[in-house]
């Protein structure tokens, strides 16, 4: 198959023809689309005329369409049906995308154009809707290092690339723990389960070479209905513990060191951009705006939720005694 099927969507109703796409198609398609996106952005940055919505912001927003298409298919594939090759590509692509995005956000030529539109928007040149779009883009540039000095920009690029890598690794570790865990059950262990779930578990066990058994896995389609339907509290506890401890099993997939590194890097990123914490950075462009606003909203709800949970706990304990 060629990379054309990834880039040119000629399937039903203009959707991708997934049957014509193989895993080997993604890398050449991604590389081609990334180069095209870089050329498009460079052409926009090179325009010498004063920036307007028509000659800058509109083409800027519409740039990288091919890259968007490749990524939408690829990350759908990696999230739904991954394998070794897809995971390797995911590590490569996320870092390259981070580098590409940082390059755009930190390009002085592009930011000068964006800053010009922002100043004009504050002077009443644009209507309310246009002003809002310009403000959102301007703030996005600021939050991604457009005003940092050379050393600050360099460090932010390093942080963003590392966070992209760590985030992808974190998710892959969870998936690996999920895929590797399996518990084979017998007929006497199936009380309460639906016929469809039993049939699925039996099929998985057969695929694993365990005829006559039923495989409990951490796939959502298996573990979630099992936790809901099974009459075996001991087995539900085993399954729940396995599910909740994905990435926390003292093996090659353990995520605890990754979490510490990600928190450290996020905090450094926030400080570099002038924010007190990473939470403040994330909230800056939201309705809440600040950590204090979020806490003022959540804490009253939290107190009521704790009271409700205590009532339900008592009801469940009484029910368990019946």
Secondary structure, 3 states (H helix, E strand, C coil): CCCHHHHCCCCHHHCCCHHHCCCCHHHHHHHHHHHHHHHHHHHHHCCCCCCCHHHHHHHHHHCCHHHHHHHHHHHHHHHHCCCHHHHHHHHHHHHHHHHHHHHHHCCHHHHHHHHHHHHHHHCCCCCHHHHHHHHHHHHHHHHCCCCCCHHHHHHHHHHHHHHHHHHHHHHHHHHHHHHHCEEEECHHHCCCCCHHHHHHHHHHHHHCCCCCCEEEECCHHHHHHHHHHCCCHHHHHHHHHHHHCCCCCCCCCCCHHHHHHHHHHHHHHHHHCCCCCHHHHHHCCCCCCCHHHHHHHHHHHHHHHHHHHHHHHHHHHHHHHC
